[in-house]
Amino acid sequence: EGNSIKINGLYKGKLNVVDEFSSKVTLGDVQLLRNGTWQTYGGALSIPYNSNIPLYVGGYNISYGNLKYYKGKTVYIAMKDFFGSNQAERMVLQNQYESTYSDKIKDINWFTGELELKNNRNIGFH
């Protein structure tokens, strides 16, 4: 419905290589989110991306030309199926001021781009 996308997996890892020529990133220490917990996936994973998808740092959209400056940082990548192979659909780079929240979602306000957790904390999203 609408602009929804079927996500194949959510990965996190250290950004090791940014190949702007072939539009791929390589992650190290890769983990995959399964049943609400991060599980070790493998040592390295090369992921193709499309520079038209959003890339966020600290809630701000940045240019893919700046991605190379974030080597060594933790990156979260939502993957989708693209004609039989996985491709990045969203990328978020972790910044130093992030927090982790673990609670059930009470409400989603699509108009304001916020969700409310069961503990009444509001969190903005893109």
matplotlib code that plots the C-alpha trace (Angstrom):
import matplotlib.pyplot as plt

x = [0.0, 1.4, 5.2, 5.8, 8.8, 9.4, 12.6, 14.7, 16.9, 18.4, 22.2, 24.7, 28.5, 31.6, 31.9, 35.2, 35.2, 33.2, 33.5, 31.8, 32.7, 30.6, 28.2, 29.0, 29.9, 31.8, 31.0, 33.0, 31.9, 28.4, 25.4, 21.8, 18.7, 16.7, 13.7, 14.7, 18.4, 21.6, 23.2, 26.6, 26.3, 29.9, 33.2, 32.6, 29.7, 29.7, 26.4, 25.3, 23.4, 21.7, 22.7, 19.1, 18.1, 18.4, 21.6, 21.2, 23.6, 22.1, 18.7, 20.1, 20.2, 23.8, 25.4, 26.9, 30.0, 30.6, 30.1, 33.9, 34.5, 32.6, 34.9, 35.1, 31.7, 28.8, 26.2, 22.7, 21.4, 17.8, 18.0, 15.4, 15.2, 16.1, 15.5, 16.8, 19.7, 19.9, 20.4, 20.5, 17.1, 18.1, 21.4, 21.8, 25.2, 25.5, 26.6, 28.0, 24.7, 22.4, 20.3, 18.7, 15.0, 13.3, 9.5, 6.4, 5.0, 1.8, 1.0, 2.4, 1.7, 2.5, 1.7, 4.3, 6.7, 6.7, 6.0, 5.0, 6.3, 4.3, 6.3, 4.9, 8.3, 8.0, 10.6, 10.8, 11.5, 12.1]
y = [0.0, 3.4, 3.7, 0.5, -1.7, -5.3, -5.4, -8.6, -7.8, -5.2, -5.3, -3.4, -3.3, -1.1, 0.8, -0.5, 0.3, 2.8, 2.1, 5.1, 3.7, 0.5, 2.0, -0.6, -0.4, -3.2, -3.7, -5.6, -7.2, -7.7, -8.5, -9.2, -8.3, -11.5, -11.7, -8.4, -9.3, -8.7, -12.0, -12.4, -12.7, -12.8, -11.1, -8.9, -8.1, -6.1, -4.3, -2.5, 0.8, 3.3, 6.9, 8.0, 6.4, 8.5, 8.4, 9.7, 10.8, 12.1, 12.5, 14.6, 13.5, 13.7, 13.3, 9.9, 11.9, 12.3, 8.6, 8.0, 10.2, 7.9, 4.8, 2.9, 4.2, 1.9, 1.8, 0.3, -0.9, -2.0, -4.4, -5.2, -7.7, -6.1, -8.5, -11.5, -9.9, -7.8, -4.1, -1.3, 0.5, 2.8, 3.6, 5.3, 6.1, 6.0, 9.2, 9.8, 11.0, 8.1, 6.2, 2.8, 2.4, -0.9, -0.7, -1.5, 1.1, 2.6, 4.9, 6.1, 9.6, 9.5, 13.2, 14.4, 11.5, 10.4, 7.3, 7.0, 4.2, 2.5, 4.6, 7.8, 8.7, 10.3, 9.5, 11.2, 9.1, 9.6]
z = [0.0, -0.9, -1.0, 1.1, 0.4, 1.4, 3.3, 3.2, 6.1, 8.4, 8.6, 10.6, 10.4, 10.2, 6.9, 5.5, 1.8, -0.3, -4.0, -5.8, -9.2, -8.8, -6.2, -3.5, 0.1, 2.0, 5.7, 8.3, 11.5, 9.9, 12.0, 11.0, 13.0, 13.6, 16.0, 17.7, 18.4, 16.4, 15.3, 13.7, 10.0, 8.9, 8.5, 5.4, 3.1, -0.1, -0.8, -3.9, -3.5, -5.6, -4.9, -5.3, -2.0, 1.1, 3.3, 6.8, 9.6, 12.8, 11.1, 8.3, 4.6, 3.3, -0.2, -1.2, -2.2, 1.6, 2.4, 2.2, 5.1, 7.4, 7.0, 10.3, 11.5, 12.1, 9.3, 9.3, 5.9, 5.1, 2.2, -0.5, -3.3, -6.6, -9.5, -7.5, -5.7, -2.5, -2.8, -0.1, 0.2, 3.1, 4.8, 8.2, 9.7, 13.4, 15.1, 18.5, 20.1, 19.3, 21.8, 21.8, 22.7, 23.3, 23.7, 21.8, 19.4, 20.7, 17.7, 14.4, 13.1, 9.4, 8.9, 11.4, 10.8, 14.5, 16.4, 20.0, 22.2, 24.9, 27.5, 25.7, 24.2, 20.7, 18.1, 14.7, 11.6, 7.8]

ax = plt.figure().add_subplot(projection="3d")
ax.plot(x, y, z, "-o")
ax.set_aspect("equal")
plt.show()
